[in-house]
Structure formats: structure tokens, C-alpha cells
Amino acid sequence: MADNYATHNHPNVKAWLTRNPRITMHFTPTSASWMNMVEIFFGVITRQAIRRGTFTSVPDLIHAIRTFIDAYNQRCQPFSWTKTADQILTKANRQRTSDTRH
């Protein structure tokens, strides 16, 4: 799954997709707000738990992430939507996803 960013049009990516026909690209709408929230949460984890950490093993990294998530869940607040459902749906209905097939 990919957003509509133009990376999938790069010649190297197109060549790889041609060599791997079992892979089908699925594009999300540009305004896929729920996916943006997932990306934001991963950004929070990266900035607050991973970026400047030193991890000597994968289990150390997993422990740091789980410790962060446990603490985050104790103090978390829901993400605040800044638009109404009607505003989001109106914009989503105006925009089309890429119909590119590889």
C-alpha cells in the first residue's frame, strides 16, 4: 500500500515491479486522515523513544518501544480531529486515487 506520492513512478521502482508481477500496488487517497494519524503516532515513538537511543539488540529495541507505549497509554489523550466528517468526506469524494496498474 502506498500513498499517491510519485515514488512509484521512478524508473528503478517500475523496473522492480515489472520483475515482480505478483506485487500489486494499492494506493490510498491523498486525504486518508486515519493513516496520517498512524504515521503521526510512529513519529512520536521515533522522536521520544528511539531516535537518540542506543540499542544493543532487537530485544532491547522492542523493550524500549513497549516501555514507551505503556507509559504513553497511561497519559494518552485522543488525537483531535480538526475537521468534521462531512468536510473530510467532501474532500475525499473530490480526489481520486491513482489508477496506475503495474
CORNORFEN-V721495 format. One record per residue. RES is the residue in one small letter. PHI is phi in whole degrees, -180 to 180 (999 if undefined). BURIAL is I if it has 16 or more other C-alpha atoms within 10 Angstrom, else O. D_LAST is the distance of its C-alpha to the last C-alpha in Angstrom with 1 decimal. Layout:
# CORNORFEN-V721495
[[RES & PHI & BURIAL & D_LAST] [RES & PHI & BURIAL & D_LAST]]
This chain:
# CORNORFEN-V721495
[[m & 999 & O & 13.0] [a & -147 & O & 13.1] [d & -83 & I & 15.0] [n & -86 & I & 14.1] [y & -64 & O & 15.3] [a & -78 & O & 13.7] [t & -54 & O & 13.2] [h & -67 & I & 9.5] [n & -93 & O & 9.9] [h & -65 & O & 12.3] [p & -54 & O & 12.1] [n & -65 & O & 12.9] [v & -69 & O & 10.2] [k & -61 & O & 7.5] [a & -64 & O & 9.8] [w & -63 & O & 10.1] [l & -64 & I & 6.6] [t & -65 & O & 7.1] [r & -75 & O & 10.4] [n & -127 & O & 9.7] [p & -65 & O & 7.7] [r & -72 & O & 9.9] [i & -88 & O & 8.4] [t & -118 & O & 6.7] [m & -79 & I & 7.0] [h & -122 & O & 10.0] [f & -107 & I & 11.8] [t & -89 & O & 15.5] [p & -62 & I & 17.7] [t & -56 & I & 19.2] [s & -101 & I & 22.6] [a & -73 & O & 22.0] [s & -58 & O & 25.6] [w & -65 & O & 25.8] [m & -71 & O & 23.1] [n & -61 & O & 25.0] [m & -65 & O & 28.1] [v & -63 & O & 26.5] [e & -61 & O & 25.5] [i & -62 & O & 29.1] [f & -63 & O & 30.6] [f & -63 & O & 28.8] [g & -64 & O & 30.1] [v & -62 & O & 33.5] [i & -59 & I & 33.5] [t & -60 & O & 32.3] [r & -67 & O & 35.0] [q & -96 & O & 37.8] [a & -127 & I & 37.4] [i & -116 & I & 35.3] [r & -46 & O & 35.1] [r & -102 & O & 38.6] [g & -80 & O & 39.2] [t & -118 & O & 40.1] [f & -124 & O & 38.8] [t & -90 & O & 40.0] [s & -160 & O & 37.8] [v & -63 & O & 35.0] [p & -59 & O & 37.6] [d & -63 & O & 39.2] [l & -64 & I & 36.0] [i & -60 & O & 35.5] [h & -61 & O & 39.2] [a & -63 & I & 38.9] [i & -66 & I & 35.9] [r & -65 & O & 37.7] [t & -62 & O & 41.0] [f & -61 & I & 39.3] [i & -63 & O & 37.7] [d & -60 & O & 41.1] [a & -68 & O & 42.9] [y & -60 & O & 40.3] [n & -65 & O & 40.7] [q & -73 & O & 44.5] [r & -117 & O & 44.2] [c & -67 & O & 41.0] [q & -130 & O & 40.8] [p & -62 & O & 38.1] [f & -64 & O & 35.6] [s & -97 & O & 36.8] [w & -79 & O & 34.6] [t & -100 & O & 35.6] [k & -126 & O & 34.3] [t & -78 & O & 35.1] [a & -59 & O & 32.7] [d & -62 & O & 33.2] [q & -64 & O & 32.3] [i & -65 & O & 29.1] [l & -66 & O & 28.1] [t & -61 & O & 29.1] [k & -68 & O & 26.8] [a & -63 & I & 23.9] [n & -71 & O & 24.3] [r & -80 & O & 24.3] [q & -99 & O & 21.0] [r & -109 & O & 17.6] [t & -83 & O & 14.5] [s & -65 & O & 11.4] [d & -96 & O & 9.8] [t & -65 & O & 6.5] [r & -114 & O & 3.8] [h & -107 & O & 0.0]]
